[in-house]
Amino acid sequence: MTLMTSPTARATMLIRRPVAEVFNAFVDPDVTTKFWFSRSTSRLVAGKAVTWSWDLYGASGDVLVKALETNKRIAYEWPTPVEMTFTSRANELTFVSVIASGFTGTDDEKVSQALDSTEGFNLVLSACKVFLEHGIDSRIIPDKNPDSWVSGT
């Protein structure tokens, strides 16, 4: 079977915090490291490249920030295009949407990458929600694949 359209990954979550706080959680590594990656070479800034590291897994990835619209949108290449949008709702709620696209390889590989990205971004949004709403490090990201840990527990 041949794909008729390229697969995309989608994840969404309502986070019960003001949009500025949720947006900042993805821009400021001092916050992001509480629920997603271990380290970052810097804050996200439009036109700037950063490296995100997951020390527990011995992994890192380069991210090129393509666009940053305060409290509205972050677009980056990692290595495929990812767009995060932040929509303010009544009562200081924020709806976050993530779309990843541009997967490469065979049709089966593209579908597999889209499914993996969908799962990953849903986990990240869930971990962010728990952290911002309750101040809890849920360990969702490290506990996703404990057999791949290279250090720590």
Buried (B, 14 or more C-beta within 10 A) or exposed (E): EEEEEEBBBBBBBEBBBBBBBBBBBBBBBEBBBBBBBBEBBEBBEEEBEBEBBBBBBEEBEEBEBBEBEEBBBBBBBBEBBBBBBBBBEEEEBBBBBBBBBEBEEEEEEBBBBBEEBBEBBBBBBBBBBBBBEEEEBBBBBBEEEEEEBEEEE
